[in-house]
């Protein structure tokens, strides 16, 4: 076996069909990173029959005008369970990069380090893989527990109805509440980028140019960034809750009549139903007041939430979401996520990466814990990745030039 430099077309064809395909090991990502000062290499490991059996995009940066370091974003496109193959690729890669004056190569492979369920219960512990890769010559850097080094991933083989029923009750309620408020979801375009950015800028440290780059470079049949928005119609909001109020009032009156006629024979269960109905009446009236205030302030409606996704013919990746802070008590993001899931399930997608979350699930006091709590309602699995590894090429210069 030996390593060759692949053409853009060769790498693209390989990356599209590989089982470990992701948005980072792509030609799209390589071209986007050119704007941030990175050159790129498309390297492939070929067997004696000239078949590509592994490959990687390597982002290359120059140090001191001669020496280089590289990044293999999201690791290699390789069967990481085949340690013999990984060792061959590693050894040959080290030789190849040494000839190009590399000091080191950093990788952050998307391997399952730990797997939790949506309640934070540990399902799998694969932490032994760290020692496995240290044995192959990689230096383990680990990850900061305060980093967003986990993702919630929903995999479903069910129907949309069954998938919806698998969500936690709070999430289903927020979706239903959003529908009752007259919120609808629609797909936007690049002309809506500023509207999107104004709602996510406080959650993200990225510039608007960053998202513009994604929309520019991830815009083909295989990879596409899309923007979705939630818009509230105050008149529909009012009408829906007036209808619910009318229905509940009729039901409440029937309960009141039954309690009066039964007198001392009234059961605790019946009284409890009346109390629940009374609370609904109060809530529905309050919602009508809120809807009326919205109609007064925004008679033409208002965009209240947004979300950016990337589709890659295998999974949907939710990049970031946000909301209009003037109406922060309106929860629209869960409805957007659900509408996107429904749409792409119809197109055959079964894997939905709901995005990054805080790694330390046990630390409920973290300011980031709320992100986990919000996304866990879709009942996906929490995948934690191992973090960063360095393949040291030049042992003498590595301590001097290693990036933290």
Steps between C-alpha positions, in 0.01 A plus 500: 500500500606857449368856531416717203362848462144475372342740256206704619266278299652179636469616858147629448386169352658308788369728774143486367474121526703436814312370803667761724416794275449831678488869415865561591672237289375655178619709209245759610665546838849506348408784266333696778809470721716659230342830608639444849858445385509123460635318197371149453612152404279213392693186591402142429632162606495264203552125494698297248206511258487881523173495695459781754449338841531813716523874445514831679473871442791669673488873563853637484645805671855634470715578805814716473473507119613138464364255754136401507234352719183338378148427612296201390155632598275229646778245452555283194260327265606154611366199687627596845415152629761352267805581711736334254376729223516805727859413592604467136335829411655671805853379430488586130337834574776585743764424236315699233450808719860495624611557139275809494666644814207434730547533874176326595151408383199549727187289470172499692337175387125457528532182703252404769695566821189477716132455426218614730125487464293818504481491880878492535522128586824347373437237231850442364849581624763471229767701677750217441531624141728775629763247602444320173592806295782601729640158418487593131718803559248774573542744786169545681406858586158421640225756524392765742180392676371853443524453123211411277644158427174305488211484257145378535426266211154373420488186288157376406360218291145577608222692329467871563210431736699248704803728503291787632353279774854409612574864591476600863169645611637852557634515144171379352312759705726783380449391139122492547502836677694653210242366255216642710674837491472506123870442445598364160842392374645594162831469320701817440791587275820699494302826493373406847848457645497826695165415660640160595823643638326757718327215683805274545779751557474486881526121497788486256846655491500479119466795265231537238771438238556154652140399429510669162803283416309185594209600281739574214720192517241250621261546214492197272308176457707320764545769764267788566456752780142614550331758720160447658281754674197497726242772448212577732163626377336677796149478354524122462647491852191677635253296293651167603485580870150642469396165353679308777342730759153441357544121497645496850225730633234259372684208663548696824131588516409132463736408782356775720145380428590138581664602828193703598258218423708234676542712811661297779549205262751693292824302461851632554579413139220721372610789719855457375379517138319823581813650656710407195237652272491819711876539453464454126239774484734740680787405270294536181378842606857605572608376157228706334629808683857425387379446145310828507810686616700342218233598248517857626882513480552283191181504293681345201656223707851447626791261438562344843756225441759363262727205437786412261556145378736319265381196306755253367295216347552298817406718790357837589731707718343781703769771519342767717160636595373822650193704580366854505586630845213750504268200538734256673212329683376361166670164445519444125831317449366155587230544235764594241707193587196275478388643165852447358507141632160430344601649167820300471351177631273512196817521287644190664725656765522308826788670682465845656791658684340759726831675554763556762435498872697534820713192567470470877139387538531460876576869558147638517635833623679574173363790298497260204290230663181657368608421143511130588168523683326663202629253241458187709126523448536350152620180668819457300821347631778718643824422316823625657810505282851443639642840410834575334798281412832617356710290266846640569718515190794706630569418866760776534280788383165374630533641857589841356224537244208292623172690496306487825 
